[in-house]
């Protein structure tokens, strides 16, 4: 496709900023995205095709600029650029760094993420949409193509925000992306809203962790699910979760749905229960869809549940239900037995104490602060198999030892995990289980 703007073209934004077109970044159904230079800084410019750059779309962009971004993770419109001679317009936004990979690449396994990084990304994702929805806005088009992830950190960026609108309005023709739209939209019974966003978000999360679509089981084997003109029964009229607890008729098929069969069993029961609720009750009743805070709580708990196989080093997850049922944890990758490391319970938070595990401010105060580290698990310099916990807080801890002694653990001091029964962090008490 021919470029709409030539490299070197000089344009001026509505606020007087001068920008120079530096290169084409990509093309989409609505327009083309360019790298532009303003001063010494790089930005992105989305330029609409003349058939798309209609007044209604421009009014929406102006409103979004006036409203302001709900969070820095959205590549939000910040200025409009007009060019009457080109019979169209565009808008400026921040540009993503080269370290970010698209969610599509992640799901296709073209970029590898650890489970810890995947949990970070999920927490960032649901927190971002919570902030958007709290402003009375809906994204309308949550899908694999609009999310970018830093594979090293789990930081995310959300693009294509020009379709964001007030929840429940029909001012745009955009209804969503095929296979991510809520069933009621597929059936033509609803317009995009926060509730339909929540279905799309759940679908995206299922893709992230299971590398598979939640409704594509036996019923989809002989259906071209990529074709927007087919599959209405699967996605709209008779949707059925592949792991529905009462109806097994749409189970994944061996040889066709390998990812779904492998990954479902990797995760602990509490995560599976969240997806079951999202795609059973939430599939048919929008009022029963999981809220962002429920997802966030679940993925924080999942991240704290990570443990490692000593045979192959693979990440696995601690599952309290398996312990309760007397089942042995086995590595999903090498099938070897897994020894459960010490863990600490603070309120309802259970943190697996692996080497380098951290206790954050959130674990003590539930303030969602994961930047402030309270404590960290370290290895004995003379014996790496002996682990201790280091106090990184500003105040000393009161430690009740296994032998009944109560001692003080000052800042930057470490105590061997196997000698600790309880830690008084000041406002909360953590109990160790060995």
N, C-alpha and C positions, 0 to 999 in steps of 0.2 A: 504494500500500500504506500502511496506517495505521501511524503511528509507535508503537513499543512503549513509548517513554519520553517523557513530556511535558517540554517546555522548562521549566526552573526546578526540576525534580525534584532533590532533594538525596539523595545516596547516600553510603555510607561503605564504604571498602575494608577488606579483612581486616587491613591494618596500621594502620587508624585514620585514613586520609586522608579528608577530607571533599571530595566533588566535587559540582559543580553542572552539570546537563545544560544545554548552551548551544545546541545545534542538531543536526539530523540531517545527516550527511555523505554517507551512501550506504547502499544495501541490497544484500544478497547472498543466496546460497542457504542460508547458515547463520544469518544474523542481520543486525543493523543496526549501523552505526558512527556514533557521535556525537562531537561536540566537547564536552569537559567542561573545567571550570575547577577547578584545585586550587591554592588560594592565589591567586597572580597569574599562574599559568602555564597554558597551554593543553595539553591532552592529548587523545588519542582513546580512546574506550571502545567496544569491540565487545560488543554485547549479543545473546545467542543467543535464537533462537526457542525456545519451550518444548519443541518437538519435537526440537530439536538440543542443548539444554543438558543432556545426559545425564551421568551420573556418570563414564563413561569419558572424555568430553571434558574434564571438569573435572580429572580426575586427570592428564591429559596437560598441561593448562595449568600445574598445580602443579609438575609435573616440569620443564617448560621454565623456569619462574621460578627453580626451585632450580638448574638447570643454568647459567643465565645466558646472555646473548646472546654468540654467537661473534664478533660485530663490530658496531660502531655503525651500520652501514648496514642492519641488520635492525631493523624496528619490532617489537621483541620484547615479549612479555608481561612486565610488571613488577609487577603486583598484581592480585588478584581482587576482584571486587565481588559480594556476594550480596544478594539481595532475595527472601526466601521468599514474601512476599505476591504477587510477580510470577511466581512459579514458574519462575524461571530465574536466570541469573548472567551476568557479563561479565568482561572483563579490560581493564586499562589498558595503553596503550602510548604511546610518543612520537607526536607528530602531524607529518605531512609539511607542509612549507612550501608556499605558493601558487606558488612558482617551479617546482615539480616538475610534469612532465607524464607521463601514463601511457605505457607502451610501446606500447599500442594506438594512441594518438594519433600517436606517432612513426612507426609502420609505415604508418599511413593517411596520413602526410604532412600532418597537421594542425598539426604543430610541426616546424620545420626545424632540423636539426643539421648542422654542418660535419662533414666526415670526421674531422677532428682530435678534435672533441668525441665523435663516435661511437666512436672508438678509446678515448678516455678512459673512456667508459661501459662498453665491453666489458672493459677491464682491471679496472675496479672490480667489475664483475659477477662475473667468473671468480674474482677474488681473494676475494670475499665467500663464494662457494660452496665454495672451497677451505677456508676457515676453518670453515665449517659441517661439511663432510665430515670434516675432521680430528678432529672431536669424536665421530665415529661416528654422526652424524645424517644423515638424508636429508630433503630438502624435500618430496618426493612430488608437488608440483603446480607445477613450473616452467612458466610460460606468459606470454603477453603481459599478462595482467590483474593480475599480482602485482608488476610492476616499475615504478618511477617514476624519471624522469631529469630532471636540471636541464639544459635545452637549452643553457645558456651555458657550463657547466663540465664536464658529463659525470658529475657526482656522481650516485649512485644511492641509492634506498631500496627495500627489499624488504619487502612487507607480507604479510598472511595467513600468519603463521608458526605459527598454532595447529594446523596439520596436520603440522608437523615431528615426526618420530619416529625412533627408533633404526633404522638401516638394516636392511632385510630382514625387519622385523616386519609383522604383519598386524593390529595392534591397532586401526587405523582402516579405515573403508570407503573412504576417499579413495584413488583409484588414479591420479589425474591429470586433466588437461584433454584433451578430444578434440583430436586432431591433434598433440598434444605427447607423448603417452605412447609409451614404447618399444614396439616391435613385440611383444616377448614378453609385455608386460602386455596389449596388445590381444588377443593370442591366448589369454590366460588361463593362461599358463605361469609367471608370476612375480608377486611383490609388489614394491612400490616399494623401491628400494635406492639406494646411491650410483651403481651402474652404470646404473640406469634414469634417475636424475637427470642423468647425463652425456649421455645421448641427448637428453633434454629441453633441456638447456643448449645443446647443439650446434644443435638446431632453433631455439631462441630467437636464437642468434647469427646463424644463416643468415637469419632474418627481419630482424634488425637491419641487416645489410649488403646483403642482396639484395632485401628487401621482398617476399619470396615464400617459400612452403613448399618444403622440399627434396625432397619426394616427389610434388608435384603438377605433373605434366607431361601428356603426351598421354593417359595412362590416366584422368586426372581430368576431362577436358573435359566429359563428359556425366554427371558425378556431382555431386550436391549435397554438397560436402565439409563443409558446416556441419552436416549432419544426422548426429547421433551414431549413428543406427541403420544408416547405410550407409557404404560405404568401407572395410570391414574388410580387403578385399583390398589396397587401396592402403596402409593404415597398419599392417597386421598380417600377413596371409597371404603377400602377394607384393609387399612394398615394394621400390621401385627408385628410386635417386637419379636426379634429372633430368639430372645431368651425369656419370653413370657412364661410365667410360672404355671399357668393353667392350660395354655393351649400350645402344644408342641408342634403344630402343623407347619410352622415356618422356621424350624430349626436350621442352622447352618448345615450345608451339605459337604461332607468330606470330599476333597478333591476340587471343590469350587471356592469354598470360603475358609481357607486355611488360617488366615489371620484371626478371624472371629473365633475359631475353635481353640487356637493357641492362647490368645491374650485374655480371654474371659476368665480363665482359670488362674492366671498369674496374680490377679488383684484380690485383696482381702474382701470378705463378705460385705463390709460396710460400704465399699465403693460399688459393688455389684447391686446392692439394694438401692442406692441412689439412682442408678441407671434404670433399674426395674421400675421404680416409682415414676421416673421421667417418661418412660415409654409404655406404661400401662395406664395408670390413672391420668397422667399428663398427656397421653396420646389423644384421649377422647374428651377430657375436661380441661380447658385452658386454665381454670382456677386452681387446678391441682399441679400445675407445672412447678418444677423446682426453682426457687428464687436464687439469685446470685450468692446471697449469704450462705445458703445451704451448700452450694457447690464449693464455695471458698473454704468453709469449715471442713468439708470432706477432703479437699486436696491438701490442705495444711496437715491434716491428720495422716493422709497417705504419705506425704513427704517425711513426716516424723517416724513412719513405720518402716522405712527402708533399712534392710540389713543385707549383709554380703555373704556369698558362698565362699568358704575358705578353700574349696577345691578348685573353682574356676574363676572366682572373683565377680561373678554376675550379681547385679542388684536383684534382690527379692523383697518381699513384703511380709512383715509380721502380721499374723492374723490371730487375734485373741480367741476367735471362735474355734480355731483348730486346737488351740491349747485346751480350751474348755472341753472339747470332744475327745481329748487324748490323742490327737493326730500329730504325727511328726511333720515338721516343715521340711520340704524337699525342694531343691533348686529346680526352677522351671527349665533351666538350660541344660545342666549336666545330670539332673535327677539325683544328685548326691544329697545326703542328709545335711541339714543346716543346724548349727549350734546357735541358740538364741543368745545374743549379747545382753548385758545388764540393761535395764530400762528404768526410767524415772517417771513417776506419775505426779503431776502438779495439777490440781483441780481435775478436769476431765482430759487433760493433755498427757499422752503417754509418748515419751521420746526414747527411741532406741539409741543406746549409747555406744555407737561404733567409734573407731578412731576418727578424730576430727569432727564428730557430731557437735553441734552447738545448741546451747540453750539461749533463746532470745528473750527480749523484753516481753514479747507477746505471750510466751509460755507462762510468764508470771502474772502479767497485768491484762492479757488479752486485749492489747492496744493496737494489734496489727503492725507493730514495729519489729521488722526483721533486719533492721540495720544495726540496732543496739544489741551487742552480744553480751550476755550475762556470764556464761560459762562455756568451756570447751573441753572436749575429751582429748587427752594427749597420751603418748606412750612414754614409758620409762626409758630414758636414754640408754640404759644398760641392758634392758630387756623389753623389746617392742611388744611382747605379749602381755605385759603388765600395764594396764590402762588406769589413768587417773583423771579426775576432773579438776580443772583449773578455774579459780574464781577470777573472773574478768570484770566484776561489778565494782562499784565505788565503795561498797561497804563490806565488812567481814560477814561471813556466814556462820551460823551456829550449826554444828554438825553433831548428830547423834550417831556414835559408832556402833558397830555390831556388838562390841563387848559391853555396851551400856555407858561408856564414857561420853561426856558432852564436851566438845572442844571448839575452838574458834579457828576458822579458815580465812586468813587475811587475803586481801587483793593480791593477785599474781602468785598465790601459793596453790599447790596441788596436793590432792589426797587420793590415795588408791581407792578405786571404786569398790573393791571387795571388802573394804573395811567400813563402808558407810551404810547406815540404815535409813537415816533421814537427813535432809538439809533444810534448815530454816533460812529462806532467802530474805526474810524481813517482813514481807507482806503475805507470803504464802509458804507452805511447807511441801517439799517434794519427798516422796517415799521411793526408795530404790528397791527394785526386785532383781535378784541375781539369777 
